[in-house]
Amino acid sequence: MDLTLAAGLTGALLALAVFAGWRGARPPDPRRGPRMIPWRPIMLVAATGAIILAGYVLQLLKPGQAG
């Protein structure tokens, strides 16, 4: 995976984690019924993936080492 793709995926996962965290933190609305999308687990998975990919991007940025 090249640097551009890894950085793009990292940004997308970070944006998804922020969005899911915002949606998961909203108070429940009983008039609309139960939440059908589990926002908190989505946030955790996206944040974990973003952290792993950020480490990979940093590893790709080190000069003199093959990825």
VMD Tcl script that draws the C-alpha trace (Angstrom):
set ca {
  {0.00 0.00 0.00}
  {1.45 3.34 -0.96}
  {1.57 6.47 1.18}
  {-1.29 8.28 -0.58}
  {-3.74 5.42 -0.16}
  {-2.76 4.80 3.45}
  {-3.08 8.49 4.35}
  {-6.45 8.71 2.61}
  {-7.78 5.65 4.43}
  {-6.49 7.04 7.72}
  {-8.33 10.30 7.14}
  {-11.53 8.50 6.11}
  {-11.46 6.26 9.18}
  {-10.77 9.24 11.41}
  {-13.73 11.12 9.91}
  {-15.95 8.06 10.37}
  {-14.84 7.73 14.00}
  {-15.62 11.39 14.71}
  {-19.01 11.15 13.01}
  {-19.95 7.92 14.80}
  {-18.81 9.39 18.11}
  {-21.01 12.41 17.56}
  {-24.00 10.26 16.63}
  {-23.43 7.87 19.53}
  {-23.25 10.70 22.06}
  {-26.61 12.17 21.11}
  {-29.38 11.55 23.64}
  {-31.95 8.91 22.71}
  {-35.21 10.09 21.16}
  {-38.05 7.72 22.17}
  {-40.42 9.29 19.62}
  {-38.24 8.04 16.76}
  {-37.86 4.54 18.20}
  {-34.71 2.60 19.04}
  {-31.41 3.23 17.34}
  {-30.83 0.68 14.63}
  {-27.16 1.49 14.02}
  {-24.64 0.69 16.78}
  {-22.67 3.95 16.64}
  {-20.34 3.30 19.58}
  {-18.88 0.02 18.25}
  {-18.51 1.62 14.82}
  {-16.60 4.49 16.46}
  {-14.29 2.09 18.30}
  {-13.52 -0.01 15.21}
  {-12.90 3.07 13.05}
  {-10.68 4.70 15.67}
  {-8.67 1.50 16.10}
  {-8.19 1.22 12.34}
  {-7.17 4.87 12.12}
  {-4.57 4.42 14.86}
  {-3.12 1.33 13.18}
  {-3.00 3.02 9.77}
  {-1.49 6.18 11.28}
  {1.34 4.03 12.62}
  {1.77 2.51 9.17}
  {1.86 5.99 7.56}
  {4.49 7.10 10.05}
  {6.52 3.99 9.24}
  {6.29 4.81 5.53}
  {7.53 8.35 6.19}
  {10.77 7.19 7.83}
  {13.58 7.68 5.33}
  {15.80 4.78 4.37}
  {13.38 1.99 5.29}
  {11.37 -0.10 2.85}
  {7.63 -0.43 3.43}
}
mol new
graphics top color blue
foreach p $ca { graphics top sphere $p radius 0.5 }
foreach p [lrange $ca 0 end-1] q [lrange $ca 1 end] { graphics top cylinder $p $q radius 0.2 }
display resetview
